[in-house]
Amino acid sequence: MSSPKVSVYSLSDLKNTTDDALPNYLTSLKFKQSHSLADTRLLLGYSAVVIAGVTFYADYKLGWDATKFWTLWAVIAYFILNGALTYWLWGVEKGTVFTGQFNGSSISIASSVTKNKPVYRLQVQCTRAGGIPQTFELSAPFTRWFDSDGYFVANPFQRWLATVVPLVGEADPQKVEAGEAATEPQVIIETQQTNGTNELTKGAADGFPSPAARSRKSKRTP
């Protein structure tokens, strides 16, 4: 089934379509997705809606005089929940589109775009079992996986993601090889070590060998 057509001039449509494709790709590779962030967001949002609905119904049935005391507390609770929801979206989720695990390693991916710049930006945090978290910041233009008519093309996006994110490349080595053979330039990844130092690499980080290195090693193995 083909992807829906979006406007190539709408950054929000380009980003949302790509955001939707990312978890679909990772779960197809047997990544186990965690829904805790989304579940908490839905709980806060629906709780506020329920309070508003119950308050309206009680006021309609019993009248203002009988419900004004409880309405005061309901309004306070409603604003508290909405404040908590706002904080959760901007202070906790921070654009996170996927959190999950693969072979004992955890991964969290957040996406963002800059106004008037058609570039997809990802911040990826990977943690090996018992290891130190590694944070990768990477980006690529949307034209890499959207055609001129605005249709999302999954294969170039999957090749890019598997090539620049070591854990994804480990799960889908065939896409890594295809990505390395392509003519598009490789995306530089910024690795932020927990000791405060920064290092620019091509996908390699302490404890996370680059997909290229793993591919070469697997080819040498008899």
N, C-alpha and C positions, 0 to 999 in steps of 0.2 A: 504494500500500500504506500503510495507516494505521500510525501510530506505536504502540508498545506502551503500555499504561496503566501509570502509576506512581502511587505514593501521594503525594498533595499535601502530606502532612505529613513526608515524607522529603526532607530537603535534599540528601542524597547522590544519591538517585534523580533529583531535579529537575536537579541540577548535571550528573550524568553524561549524562543524556539530552540536555541542551542542549549539552554539550561534544561529543557525537557529531554533533550536527546542524551545528555551526559549520564544521568542515572540509568536510563534504559540500556545504554551501552555497557556500563559497569555491571549491572545486575545480570546481563546476558553472559558475562564472564565469570559468574558465580561469586561476585562480591556480595557479601551479606549486608544489606542496607539497614541502617538504624533510623527509625522514625521518631526518636524521642524529641527532637527539636520541633518537628511539625506537630506532634501530638500535644506538646505543651502549648504551642501557639493556638491550636484549635480549641484546647480546653479553656484558655483564657478568653478567647473570642466568643465561644458559645456560652460561657458562663455569664458574660456581660449581656448577651442577647436574651438569655433566659430571665435574668433579673429584670430587664426592661419589659419583657413580655408579661411576666407575672405581676409586676407593678401596675401596668396598664389594665390588665384584667381585673385585679382587685379594686382599682379605682373605679372602673366601669360598673362592677357589680355592687360594691359596698358604698361608694361615694367618697368624696374628698375628706370629710370630717372623720370618718372611720379609719381611713388609711394614711392620713397625713404624717403620723409619727413614723410608720414603717416606710413610707415613701422617702422620707429624709434619709434614712439609713440605706435604702435601696439606691438612691442617687449617689451617696457617698461610695457605696460598694462598686457601683457602675464605673465611676471615675477612677477608682483605685485599680480595677481590673483593666480598664483601657490604658491607664498609665503603665501598668505592668506589661501589657501587650506591646506598647510602643517601645519600652525598654528592651523587651525580649527580641523584637525585630531588629533594632539598631545596635543594641549593646551585647547581645548574645549570639544570635544567628549571623548577623553581619554579612548577609548575602550568601549564606551557606546553601549549596544546592545538593550536596551529597556528603553523608558520613556513613562509614561502614568498615568492614573488615575483610581481609583476604589472606588466607594461610597464616593466621596468627598476627598479621600486621594490620594496623588501623590506618585509615585515611580519611581526611576531611578536606573538602573542596569548596571554596567560596568564589563567586564570580562577580565581576563588576565591569562597568564601562565608563569612559570619560566623555563628557558632553562634546558633541560635534566631532568625535573621533571614532570611526567604525572599527574599533579594535577590541577584541574579546580578551579580558584579563582574568587570570586565575591565580588564586593563592592556595597552594596545596600543602597540607601538612601530613607527613607520613611518619609512622612510628613502628619500628620493628618490635617484636615481643621482647620486653625487657630493655629496649634500646632508648636512645635519645631522640626526641622529635626533630624531624628535619622539615624546614619550610621552603617551598619552591615558589617563586613568583615568575610567571610566564605569560606571554601574550602572543596573539596572532590576529591578522585582519580577518573579518568575517568573509571576505571574498575568497578565502581559502576553501570554504565549504558551502558557500551559497553561490548559485549560478546567477547570471545576469538577469534572469526573470524572477529571482527571489525564492527559488526552491532550495531547500536544504538537501545537501548531498552527504550522506552519512559516512561513506568510506574515507574521504579526505580528512574529516574531523576525527574519526577513529584512529587513522594513521598518525595524525599529529599528536593526539593525546597519548597513544601508546609509545611514541618515540620520545616524548619529553618528560613523561612521568614514569619513573622506574618501576613502580609497583604495577602500573597498568601494562607496561611492556612485558613484565614477567608473566602476567596473566594472558597476554595475547601477543606472543613473539612473532607470529606471522605478520601482524600489522606493523611491528617494528621494522622488519626487513623491508616491507613495502615502503614504509616511510623513509628509510635511509636511501632507498634506490630512487626516490622521487627527486625532481630537480629543484623543488622549493627549498629555500635556505632554512637551515636548522634554527630553532628558536633558542636563544640563550636563556638559561635558568639561573636565577639568583638564589643561592643556598644560604639561608640564615642559620648559623650555628648558635646553639644555646649559650655559648660563652661570649657572644657579642660580636664575633668576627664575621665578615661577609666574604663569600668567595663566588666568583662567576665561573660556571662550569657549563658543559654541554649535556647535562643530565646526570652527572655523577655526584654523589655525596657520600660522606662517611657512612659506611654500613649499607649504602644503596648503590651498588654498581650500576653503571649506565646500561640501558637496554642494548646498546651496541656491543659493549663488552660481554654481556651475557650471551648475545647472539653468536659472537665470534667463539666464545668458550664452548658453546653447545655444538658448533660446527666441528671443533677440534676433537670432541669426544667421540671415540670409536663406537 
